[in-house]
Amino acid sequence: MKLKKLKAGDTVGIVCPAGSISLDSKRIKLLEERLTGFGLKYKYGITIGKKVAYLGGSDEERASDLMAMFKDSEVKIILAMLGGYGCSRIVDRLDYDVIKANPKLLIGFSDITVLLNSINKLTDIPTLHGPVGIYLGKEEFDQESINDFYEVLFSKQLNRVLKNPKDDSITLTNGVARGKLVGGNLSLINNLIGTPYEIDFSDKIVFIEEVDEKPYAIDRYLSSLRLSKSLEKAKGFVFGYFTNCESSDVDSWGYLDLIEQYFGDLNKPIIYNFASGHDLPFISLPIGLEVELDAGKKTITILEEMYETD
C-alpha cells in the first residue's frame, strides 16, 4: 500500500504508545524546533505527559491515543515520542481495519518495533524504523541523521541507497539478496514469537539491533529465534547498533561472537554495524518495503516506492 507524501504545512501526530515523558523534558522544545524547521506542524496526543507506573498512560489510553491519530484527518504521519516498554500490552487492542482505511506512516524504534511490524503485517502499510521524538530532540542528533530523515519524509524512496555515512559497516557473509525488510529490536522480535504478531522471516531481509543487554541475554534471544526455525527462512540479515551490549567478564563472548555463531554458517548475505538503532548517526529503514541487500557493498537499496506518485 502506498502512502501520501508529506508537504510543507502538514501535521505530525505525536504519541506515547510505550513509555512516558515529562512535559518538562528539554528535548520537547528542540523536537518542536526541528519539526518546524522541516515546515511541519505538530499535534500532541493525550498520552504526552501522562504516566502510569513506567507507561505513558493506561493501556486503554495509549491504544486509543494511537487510534485517534490514525482517524484524525489533520494528522498526516504519526511519531512515537519514545520507546521504553508498553507496545506489547496494546498491540492486540488496535483496530487494524481502521488503520488500513486511514494509512499513515508510523515512525519509531526500540519498543515501537512491535507496532511497526504488526501494522505492516496486518495492513500492508509500510512503517519506518526511524528516530523517536526524543531522538529528534537530542542536541547530539547529527546533521547526517537529520538529512536522512528529511529525505525519507519528503522524497521518493524508490532506488534510494542506504549505507553508513562513514561506510563503516562490516560484511560478515558476502552476497546479494532481495526481500521485504522487517525487524527492529531483538528483544521485541523475540517477545512476539508464538503470538499472532510474530514477525515472519520467510524470504525477508531482517534488521536486528539491541541496547543494554548482556551477551548471555542476546544469546538467549538468538537461541529462541534459531529454535523457532526463523533464521533459516530469511534471505539476509542486517545488524545495527548493539549499544552497551558488552560484558565486563573477560571470559564472556561478545555480541559479535554470538552473531558469528548463530549466523555465520547460514550462507546468507549478512552485514553488521549498520547505522541504525540506539546510537548515532541514525539511518531510517522502511519496514515492509522490498529492498536489496548487497553485503559486499554494505548497502540497502529500496526497490519499492513508499509514496503515491504525484
Secondary structure, 3 states (H helix, E strand, C coil): CCECCCCCCCEEEEECCCCCCCCCCHHHHHHHHHHHHCCCEEEECCCCCCCECCECCCHHHHHHHHHHHHHCCCEEEEEECCCCCCHHHCHHHCCHHHHHHCCCEEEECHHHHHHHHHHHHHHCCCEEECCCHHHHCCCCCCHHHHHHHHHHHHCCCCCCEECCCCCCCEEEECCEEEEEEEEEEHHHHHHCCCCCCCCCCCCEEEEEEEECCCHHHHHHHHHHHHHCCCHHHCCEEEEEEEECCCCCCCCCCCHHHHHHHHHCCCCCCEEECCCCCCCCCCCCEEECCEEEEECCCCEEEECCCCECCC
